[in-house]
Amino acid sequence: MEPARWRVPAVVPGLKLAGAAALVVLAVLLADGDPVRPALGALVAAGLAGWAGRDLLAPVRLAVDADGIRVPRGYAGQRRLEWARIERIRVDSRSRRGLRSETLEIDAGDSLHLFGRYDLGAEPAEVAEALRAAWQAGARGGRQPSS
């Protein structure tokens, strides 16, 4: 089984940082002498920049090899899950207001890990197929994968 990694697309943190800068500029332009507007704009922009910082520090959201997978832990850490701990890999599809969204769910019993399209840089259904194939190859006599 060849290792694979899925990461945040490079454009996503750039868009977040551009949005943070636009918020600050907009808050200053619309301040009209009110100090609260720029302060709130800067606060929201700092949160958005922090979110972009995570994408830059730890862009890999999911990695797989013969022994298991690695998922995010905390702000920029990683947690290793062996194949024996994984109970289910599935894709949850929902339609809302004419838009369809898919979420990859990895159930490890004591934890549930959720990944969207912009976490993985790929369609969740494609990643789920690759994970199931790796799980079957790595489940040497252990629990068989379920969808």
N, C-alpha and C positions, 0 to 999 in steps of 0.2 A: 504494500500500500504506500503510495507516494504522498508525502505531506502536502497539505494545501492550507492556504490562508485567505481569509476574506477581510477586507479593510474598508474604512470609510473612504469614499471617493475624494480625491485631492481638492476638488472644487468646493466641497461642503464647508470646510473650515474657512476657506477664503470668503465664501458668501456670508458666513456668520460674522467674520471680522468686518466685512464691508457694511453689513447691517448695523453693527455696533457703532462704527464711525458715522454712519448716516443718522443714527439716533441722536448722537451727541450734537451733530451739526444742526439737525432739525430742532432739538430742544433749545439750543442757543439762539437760533433764528426766531423761534416763536416765544422766547422768554418774555419779551415786552416789559422788562424791568422786574419781573417776578423771579426771585432766586430759587424757588421750589421747582420750577419746570426743568432748568438745566441740571439740578441735583438729581431729580428723578430720572431724567434721560441718561445721566452718567451712571446711575445705579443699575438701570436696566442694561445699559451698554456693557458694564463691567460683568454682569451675569452672562451675557451673550459671549463676551470675549473669553470668559472662563470656560464656557461650554466648547468654544472653538479650541481653546488651549488643550482640552482633553483629547480632541480629535488629532491635534498635532503631536502630543506626547505619546499617545497610545492609539495609533490609527488601526492596528489589527484588532478586530472585534471577535474573531473566531478563527481558531487554527485546529487542524486535525492531523493526527499521525496514527501509526499502527496501535499505539497504546491507549489513545483516548483523544480528548479535545481540551482546548484551553479557551476559557471564557473570561470576560472582564470581571475584575473585583475591585471595588472602590473607585477612586478617581482615575488612576492609571495603572493599577495592578492587574495581575492575571491569576486565575484559579484553574488548576488542572483537574479534569474529571476523567477517571478511567472508564472504559467501556462498560464494565460491570455495574457501575453506579447509575448509568443512564437507563431510564425506564421507558421513555417514549420520545420520538422525534416526529413532529407534525407541523403542518402549515395551516394556520387559521386564516380563512378568507372571509372578508366582510364587504358588503356593498352598502354605501351610505351616501345619499344625495347624489346618486349617479356616478359616484367614484368607487373604485374597488381597491381595497388594501389587503396585503398579505403580511402575515407575521410568522416567522419561524419560531417554534416553541421547542425547547429542549428541556424535558422534565428529568431531573436528577433525584427525584424523591424528596429530599429536604430543600431543594431549590428549583426554581423555574427560571429559565433564561429565555428572554424574548429579543428577537432581532428583526428589524425592518429592512426595507430595501436600501435605505441610506446608511444603515449600519454595516451592511455587507458588501455594498458595491455590486450586487448581483440580485437576481430574483430569488426570493426565499424558497420557492419550489425547487429551483435548480440546486441550491445549497442543500436542501433537505435530501434530495436524491443522492448527492455525493456523500453526505453524512451517513445515510442508511447503508450505502455500499461499503463504506469504511467500517461501519459498526458491524456489519455481517462478517467482514474479513477479520475484524478484531475480536469477535465474540467467540473465541476458541472454547467451545464447550460451556459457555456461560449463558446468560439470558438471551433469548432470541429477540431481535428488534420487533417493535410494533409501531404502527403508523398512528 
